[in-house]
Amino acid sequence: MPFWPSPISTRDVAGSGTRPAWPAAQAGRVWWTEDRPDEGGRTTIMCRTPDGERHELLPAPWNARTRVHEYGGRPYAVTPANEVVFANLEDQRLYLLGRDGEPRPLTPEGFRYADLLVRDGQVWCVRERHTENGKVTRAIVTVPLDGGEPRERVTGHDFYASPTVSPDGRHLAYVCWNHPRMPWNGTELRVTSLASGDSWPVKGGPAESVLAPSWRDDSRLYLVSDASGWWNLYETGLRGDGVRALHPAEEEFAAAPWQLGGRPYAALADGRLAVLHGRGDLRLSVLDPESGALAELPTPYHGWDGALAADGTSVAGVGYAPTTPRSVVIVDTATGSAARPRVDTVTGSAARPRQGADRLPGAEYLPVPRPVLIPGREDVHAFLYPPYGPAAEGLPPYVIFVHGGPTACAGTALDLEKAFFTSRGIGVLDVNYGGSTGYGRAYRERLRGRWGLVDVADTVAAAEWLAAEGLADPARIAVRGGSAGGWTVMAACCRSDVFAGGVSYYGVSALGPLVAHTHDFESRYVEWLVGPEDPAVYAEREPLALVGGVSCPMLLLQGLDDPVVPPEQSAAFADALSERGVPCTYLAFEGESHGFRRAETRAAALAAELAFYQQIFT
């Protein structure tokens, strides 16, 4: 079939990776990071001053990215003097970006740093060390801003997050956990006396995920916990006494902490909390911690990324909508009215456009998703993006999107990648299969021990639902996904014949090599997803062992510098398909890591994917 003409090019999609992230706000200033696909995928730091001027603080070749846990997180912090401390990608050292614009190193080489907090002339942060024998250790350390030697404050656990110091400077609160758990499985909130070094547990455990502590005052803390089955906000005493839920609800008040440094709530000057909450997408509201009253802040943005920052009565966040690019937004809760607070868009289409997603095509080319519930033995959440184009005979083709993680969530933010396809007459169904976040712990736990089964069954059910509802041509449904989503793509093509083709971006094909060679953060993840290492069980699950069941063409795309899913995973699956005579194209990209960041790579991969659909949908 010929696809419809579209004004959205591969270059437009490739350039749309300039999304802002990690806002900070202080004294009328706003900071954020911004990815630059057209500059080799580097990340810069931006600032808007009180007079409304926007400045790029970090010129090329500086690249503000941390590799702690490989997925990184917030790579910078702001000092009381409005200077910036950041982690540089190339050497992973911390630098102080002074007012003269020249970065000055604060730390020696050989370490990685994340989750930065500046307090009392020091940077409090998580430090990660990789030794020559492959061992990885972490600690909470302080780094003096004057360039003195870093000092270890807390050690002994495999992982740390969210170090925060009490207002009186006497106590340090933090989150920690150990292998084989992931932070959404079970974590512990602990407090350490900075005078004596004594520490004690406050909340959490092996079956409770506690996230994002912050101090209400010298003796009480706020935190997020899923003890109820949902990530809700709580208040607790210094030693775990007097725990109370601030607003019990079957909603999530946080997202899965794949990256360090997320703050899903922030304290306003009047004591109220700006919070994120919802199912699937997170909305922005204000919570009164005394009464538990929750008031949504109406804005043009349908959802928000999981990091907020407060400045007086204002809250800074990254908002999005299906037809509006991710934007740094300031919402002033003290101006306007509760029904219409003042909203100041710092970046995005309402500010100065830069490139990519800021230069949007006509609204008719941007699909607005419809949430759907796919019925089955266990219902599946998904978002339907109908194709755009002139009326045509017959039913349209569809591509099922499978998100990575797999403990992650597909939301409704503007995605030019989806619009690239829907504007050409190809529909998209974005599936939040069992195991996805955003719908409570029980929905996440559906995948425990059943990776390669539940995700595959839900994806196949989604394809069958499209056909049964008369939405898609049953002979022209493809499936695509990246990372863990690539695993699901391969496994679904092995176990089912409902797909006309499959596209895997840096996907997992074999469990044994993944366990042996992946990075430390996820090195025990497979134990939760599948079970203890067992060659027989692995052979029943992994796509490479089931490759004989594949009958549809496949496209495999892979970065050659991927530390999370080694390139051999895609290459081995491609070789196995070729040996069996199954049509397969394998494209590898030099210099790309886990998740393509360079504009030229993103454009080339998307062009190859479109050509693949042109072949299999004809």
N, C-alpha and C positions, 0 to 999 in steps of 0.2 A: 504494500500500500504506500502511496506517496503521502508523506506527512504534510500538514498545513504549513504555509509560510509563517514565520514567527519573527518578531523584532528582537527576540532575546537570543543573543549569540553565545557561543562557548566562552568568548572573552568576557562578556558581561557577567556570566556566572562565575568565572574564575576570579574576576576582580571583586566580586561581592563578599570575599572573605575579609574585608576590612572592618569586621564587626567590633564594636567597642566592648570593653569588659572592665571589671574590677574598679568601680567608682570609689572615690574617696572625697570627702567634703570637709572643709575647715575654713572658718573666718571668711566666708563668702567665696572661697575658691573651690573649684571642682577639678579633680584629676581622674584620669582613666587611661587604660591601655588601648592600643589600636593595632590590629594586625595589618601588615602590608604585603599582600601577595605579589604585587608588582615590584617589590624590593627584596625578592628572594624569600618572602614569607617571614621577614623579621617583625618583631613587636616593638613599637615605640610607646612613649609615655606622653600624654597630652595634658594640658592644663588650661582652664578658663579662669581668668582673673575677675575680680569684682566689677571691673569696667566692661566686661563682656568680650574681651579679646581672648582669642584662642591661640595657644602657643604649643609647638612641638618641642619638648624638652630634650629629647634623645635623638640626635642625628645619627645617620648611618655612619659606620657599620655597627653601632651599639644595638644590642638585641636583648630586650628585657624579658627573659624567660627563665624559669627555674626548672630543673629536671628532677627535683625530689619526687620520688614515686614514679618517675618518667612522665607522668601526666601533669606534674607541676601544679600551678595554681596562681594565686595573687603574687606577682613578682616584685612588688615594691611596697614601701610605706612612706608616709609623710611625717617629717619632724615638726615639732612645735614652731620652728622658725620657717616653715613652709619649704624646706629643702626635701629632696627625695633620696631615699636609699633604695637601690634596686639590685637584683641578681642579673648578671650578664650571661647570656647563653654560652658563649664560646668557652669561658674558663670557669663559670659558675661561682665566681667570687662576688661578694657584696661590694658595691661602690656607693659612695656618697656623691650625689650630683649637687654641687654647691651652686651658689648664685652666679658664679662666673661661667657656669655651663660646662665645666670640666669635671668628669668623673674621677674620683680619688678612691683607690682600693682600700677597703677596710679589713679584708680577711685574706689569709694565705690561700694558695691553690690547693686542690686536693679534696675539697669539701663542696657540698651543695647546701643551699639554704632556702627556706620557704616559710610561709605563715608569719610574716614580719610584723612586729609591733614595736614602735618607738616609745620609750618611757624613761625619764630621768637620765637622759644622755646615753642611753643604751638601746640596742636593737635586741629585743627578745624574739627568738625564732626557733624553728626546728632545723637541726643540722643533720645532714646525711653524709656518711663516710663510706667509700668503696675501697676495700683493700685489694692488694695485688692477687690474693688468693680467692677473690670473688665474694668475700664476706661483706655484708652491708650492716652497718649499725647506725642508730639514730639517737639523738639527745636533744633536750631543750637547752639552749645556750644563750648567753648575752654577749653582744659585740659592742664595745665602746665606740661611740661616734668619733672619738679623738684618735682612733687607730690603735688602741691597746689590744692586748691579747684576749681572744674569746675565752669565756669561762663556762664550763659545764654546770648546769643547774639541776637537771634531772636526767637520770639514765636508768637503764635496766629493762625497759620495755622495747618491743620490736618497732612500734609505731607511736608517733605523737601528733597531736593537732591542737590548734586553738589555744596557745599559751596566752594567758591574760592575768595581769597583776591587779590586786585589790587597790582601791583608792588610797588607802593608807600605806601602801607599799609593803605590807607585812606578809602577804600570802600570794602564792601563784596557783591559779587553777588551770587545768589542762585536761585534754582527753587522751587516752592511751588504749592500746589493744595489742594483742600478740597473735602470731601465726597459730592456727591456720585461718583465723577469722578475718573477714573484711569489715570495714567500719560500719556497714549497714547490717551486719550480723550481730555483733556484740562489742561494745566499747565500755570504758569505765571513766567517769569523771573523778579526778583526784585533786586534792589540794595539798600543797607543800608549804610549810612554814619557812620563810626565807631567812629567819633568824636561826632556827635550830636544825633545819634540814629534814625534820620529821614530815611524813606525808601520810595521808589516809584517804580511803575511798569515800565518795559522797553519794554517787548513784551510778547505776549501770551494772553490767555483768555479761556473761557469755550469750544470753538470749535477749539482751536489751541494748538497743543502739542509742547512745547519748551523744549529742552533737552541740557545738557552738555555745559554750558557756560564756557568760559575761556577768560582771559584778553589778548588782543593784546598789549595794553600799558595802561597807567594810565587812559585814557579817552574813550577807545573803547574796545568792546567785540566781540568775536566770539560766535556763538551759532548754534544749529540745530533746525529748525522749519518745520512743515508740512503745513504752510500757503498756499502753492501752491498745496497741495494734496499729496506731497511727502516730506519726511524728507530731506531737503537740508540745506547746510551751508550758514550762513548769517554773516554779520558784522553790528554792530550797535553802535551808540554813547551811552554815559553814561546815557542819559535820553530818549533813544529810538529814537534819531534823526539820520537821514542819514542811514536808514536801506537799505542794498543792498545784493542781492544774489550773492555769490561768483562764483557759477557754476550752474545755473538753469538746472535741468535735471529731467526727469521722472525716477528717481532712488532714492533709499533710501541711505542716508548717516549715518544711525544709525539703530539699532535694538530696539525692544520693551524693555523698561527698567524694566524688572521684578526684577532685582537686582540693588542695589545701587553701584555706583563707576565705572560704565563703562565710558570709554573715547574713542569715535569712531574716534577721530582725535588727532593729537599732533603736536605742533609747533617745527620745526627744527631750528637749529642755524642760518640758512640763511634767516629765515622769511617765508619759504614755509611751507605748512602743509602736513603731512602724513595723508591720509584720507582712510576710508573704504566706499565703495559704491557699488551699484548693485541692481539687482532684485533677490530675494531669497538669494543665497550666496553673501557675500560681498567680493569685490576684494580690493587689496591694491594699492594705487596710491599716487602721489605727486601733490598737487594743489598749483599753484601760486595765492595768494589772490589778487594780483594787476591786473593781466591780465585775471584771470579765467581759464588759461590753465591747463588741467588735463592730467597727464602722468602716465599711468599704470606702476607699477614696476613688471616686469616679474620674477616670482619665480616658484619653483616646486609646490607651494601650490595653490589650486583652490579657497579656501575660508579662511576667517579669523573671529575669534571670535571678539566681539565688544569692545575690550579694547586695546588701543595702548599706548606706552610710548616712548618719544624721549630722546635721549642722544647725543647732538651735531648734527651731520649729520646722525646719525643712528636712526632707529625706531625698537622697540621691540614689538612683537605681538605673538599671538597664531595662527599658520596656520594649515591647514588641506587639505587633498585630499581624494578621495575615496579609495585609496590603501596606504595612508600614515597616521599614527596616528597623533593626535593633537600634535604639537611641539612648544616649545618656539623658536622663530626665530628672529635673528637680521639681518636687511637689512641695509647695509651702502649705502646711496644715493650718497656718494662722491667718492666711489671707483668703479672700473670696468667701466661700461658704462651704459647709460640709458637703452640700450637694454639688458644688463646683469650685474645688480648690484651685489655686493658681498653679498652672503647669508650665514649666520653662524647659523647652527642649534644647539641650546643649549640642547634640549631634543629630545627624539623620536628615530627613527630607525637610523638616521644619527649621533646620539650621542651615549652615553653608554646605551644599552638596560637595562631595569630593570625587567619588568615582563608584563604579560597580553598582551595588544595590541602592546607592543614593540617587542614581539616575534611573528612575523606574520607567518601564513602559506604561502604556495606558492601563487603567484599572481593569479593563476587560480581559487583559492577558494574565492577571494575577488571580489564581484560584483561591476561593474562600472555602476552607474545609468544613465538612459536616461531621460531627461526632456520630459514630455508629457503634452499636453493640452487636457483635457477631454471635448468634446463638449457638449453643453446643452443650456438650456435657458440662463445660465450664465456659461461661460467656467471655468474650474477648473484646477489649476496647480497641478502637481504631478511628482514624480520621480519613474521610473520603474526599478526594480532590477530583471532581469531574473534569473531563477534557473540555477544552475550548476549541471551537472551530465551526465552519459551515456544516450544515446538516449533511449527513452522509448516509448511504445505504448500509444497513447492517449495524451490528454492535461494535463499539470501539475496542481497541486493545487497552490493556492495563498493565502497569508495573506495580508490584507489591514491594514497598520499602520495608526493610527489616533493620531496626536500629542496632547499634553495637552495645557494648556493655558486658554481658547482657542486662546487668542491673542498671538500667537507664530508662529514659522515657522520650517518646516522640511527642513534640508539642505542636503548636499552631503558628509559630513565628514565620514571617515571610521567608521563603526559601526559593531563590531564583532557580535552583536546581529542579525543584518540582515544577515551577512555572515553565522552565525550558521544555519539559515534556508535555505538560497539559496544553500549552499554547500551540503545540504541534499535533494535537488530537489524541494524545496518549494519556489516559487517566492514571491516577496514582491512588493507592490505598496504603496509608502509613499505619502499621500494626503495632500496638502495644501488647505483645504476646505475654502470656503468663510468665512472671518473673520481672516484669517492668515495674518501675517505681511510679509514684503518683496516685496509687490506689490502695494503699495500706500494706501492712506487713504480710497479711495472709496472701495477698496477690503476688507479692515478691516471693514468698516461700513456695509457691506452686512449682518453681523451677528447681528447688533443692533436690539434688540427686537425680534430676530428670532432664538435664541439658542434652539437647539432641533428640528429645522426645516431645516435651511440652511445647517448646518453641516451634518445632517442625510441625506438630499437629495443628497448632494455632495458625501457622502461616498457610498450610494446606487448606484448612477450614476457611480462611479468608478468601482464597482463590475460588473454592467451591461456592462460597456465598455470593461472590461477584457474579458468577455464572448463573446461579439459581435465581438471583434477583433480577436477572435480565439487564445487568449493568455493563457486562463485558462479554466479548466474544470468547467462549471457552477455549478456543484453539489459539488465542493470542493473549495469554496472560504470562508475564515474565516475573521474575523475582530478583531483587538486588539488595545487597547489604554490605557493610564494612566491619572488619574486625570480628567480634562475636557474631555480628549480623552476617558476615561472610561465611562463618561456620554454619549458620542456619540455612543460608542459601545452598551451600554444597550438600548438606545433609538432606534438605528437602528435595533436591534434585535426585539424590540417591534413593530416597524412600517413596517418591511419588512420581507419577507421570502427568500431573496436571499442568506442568509449566512448559511453555514453549522455549524457554531459555533461562539461564541464570547468570548473574553478574556478581562477582565477589571482589571486593576491595580489601586487600591485605587480610584475608580470612584465615581462620584456623582449620587445618585439615587433619591433623594427627595430634593426639593428646600426649603421648610419651615424649616426643621431642619438645612440645610446648612446655611441659613440666620441667624438662631438663634445661631448657635454654632461655625461658622468658625471664623477665625482670623480677626483683624480689617482692615488690608490692603484690603481684598476682601469682607468685610462685606456688601458693597453696590453694588458690581459688578453685582449682579443678576438684579438690577434695569435697568442697561444698556443692559444686555444680554436678559432679558425676559420682564421686566417692573415692575412697582410698585407691591408690594405684593398683590396678588389676588388669593385666593384658587381655584377659577374656572379656571383661566388661568394656574396656576401651575399644576392642574390636567390634563390639556390638553397637557402638555409638559413633565412632569417628568416621568422617566422610572418606578418608583414604582407604579404610578397610571395606567400605561399602560402595566403592566407586563403580563396581560392576552393575549397579542399579541405575546409573545415569544413562539416559537415552537422548537428552536434549543438548543443544549446543551451549557452550559456556564461554564467558569472558572473564579472565582473571587479571587483576591489576595489583601491583605490588611495589612498595618502596624498598630500595636495596639497603637503606640504613635504618631499618625498623628494629628497635630494641625490644618491642613488645611481642610482635608476631614475626619471627624470623622469616626471611624471604624463602627459605627452603619449604615452608608450609605450602605456599602457592605453587612453587615450582614442582614439587613432588606430585601434587594433584593434577597439574597440567600434563606431566609426563605420563601419569597413570591413564588419563583420558586418551591421550594420543596413542598409547599402546593398544587401547581397545577400539580405536577408530572413531571415537566420539569427537566431533568438531570442537576445537578449543583454541582460543587465542590467549596467549600469555604475554602481558606487557609489563616490563620492569623499568623503574625510573631511578636513575642515579641521584644520590643526594637527598632523596625523600625519606622521611621517617614514618611514624605511625600516624596517618592522617596527612593528606597532601596539603602543603602550605603554599607552594610556589604557583604563581598564576599560569605559567606555561605548562606545568604538570596537570593542573586542574582542567585546563582547556583541552589538552591532548586526551586525557582520560574520558572526558565527557563526549568529545567527538567520536572516540572509539565506541563508547556505549551507544550513542545514537546510531552509528553505522551498524552496530550489532542488532539493534531493534529493527532497523530497516530490512535487514536480511531475514530475521526470524518471523516478522509480522507480515511479510509479503505473501 
